[in-house]
């Protein structure tokens, strides 16, 4: 099945949006794993702060993944619905 591009977006641009989305999700998953790894038996304040900082990085990565998904969805809308 070939895509008919009703909107003004090329298949190359749509591919780039898809790749950007997948990379953003991969970075988000990495951030989740990094946060989880810091939930250790070290109950010190320093360890807690590192864990908390990792959570903020995870949250930021999640927001970037959402933005990349939204951009990809916008591209798909342009292709499929012309807007």
C-alpha positions as CSV (number, residue, x, y, z in Angstrom):
1,X,0.0,0.0,0.0
2,X,1.5,3.3,-1.0
3,X,0.8,6.5,0.9
4,X,-0.9,9.3,-1.0
5,X,0.4,12.6,0.4
6,X,-2.6,15.0,0.5
7,X,-0.9,17.5,2.8
8,X,2.4,19.2,2.1
9,X,4.8,16.8,3.7
10,X,7.1,14.4,1.9
11,X,7.6,10.7,2.8
12,X,11.2,11.6,3.7
13,X,9.9,14.2,6.2
14,X,7.4,11.8,7.7
15,X,10.1,9.2,8.0
16,X,12.3,11.7,9.9
17,X,9.4,12.4,12.3
18,X,8.9,8.7,12.9
19,X,12.7,8.2,13.6
20,X,12.7,11.2,15.9
21,X,9.8,9.8,17.8
22,X,11.4,6.4,18.2
23,X,14.7,7.9,19.3
24,X,12.9,10.1,21.9
25,X,11.1,7.0,23.2
26,X,14.4,5.1,23.5
27,X,15.9,8.0,25.5
28,X,12.8,8.0,27.7
29,X,13.2,4.3,28.4
30,X,16.8,4.8,29.2
31,X,15.9,7.5,31.6
32,X,13.3,5.3,33.3
33,X,15.9,2.5,33.7
34,X,18.5,5.0,35.1
35,X,16.0,6.2,37.6
36,X,15.0,2.7,38.6
37,X,18.7,1.7,39.0
38,X,19.1,4.4,41.7
39,X,16.4,3.0,43.9
40,X,19.0,1.1,46.0
41,X,19.5,0.1,49.6
42,X,21.6,3.2,50.0
43,X,19.2,5.2,52.2
44,X,21.4,8.3,52.4
45,X,20.3,11.8,51.6
46,X,22.8,11.9,48.7
47,X,21.5,8.7,47.2
48,X,18.0,10.1,47.6
49,X,18.9,13.3,45.8
50,X,20.5,11.4,42.9
51,X,17.4,9.3,42.6
52,X,15.2,12.4,42.7
53,X,17.3,14.1,40.0
54,X,17.0,11.0,37.8
55,X,13.2,11.3,38.2
56,X,13.3,14.9,36.8
57,X,15.4,13.7,33.9
58,X,12.9,10.9,33.2
59,X,10.1,13.5,33.3
60,X,11.9,15.7,30.9
61,X,12.6,12.8,28.5
62,X,8.9,11.8,28.7
63,X,7.8,15.3,27.7
64,X,10.2,15.2,24.8
65,X,8.8,11.8,23.7
66,X,5.3,13.2,23.9
67,X,6.3,16.3,21.8
68,X,7.9,14.0,19.2
69,X,4.8,11.8,19.1
70,X,2.6,14.8,18.6
71,X,4.8,16.0,15.7
72,X,4.6,12.6,14.1
73,X,0.8,12.5,14.5
74,X,0.6,15.9,12.9
75,X,2.5,14.6,10.0
76,X,0.2,11.6,9.7
77,X,-2.8,13.9,9.8
78,X,-1.3,16.0,7.0
79,X,-0.8,12.8,4.9
80,X,-4.1,11.2,5.6
81,X,-6.5,14.1,6.0
82,X,-4.7,17.1,4.3
83,X,-4.5,19.3,7.5
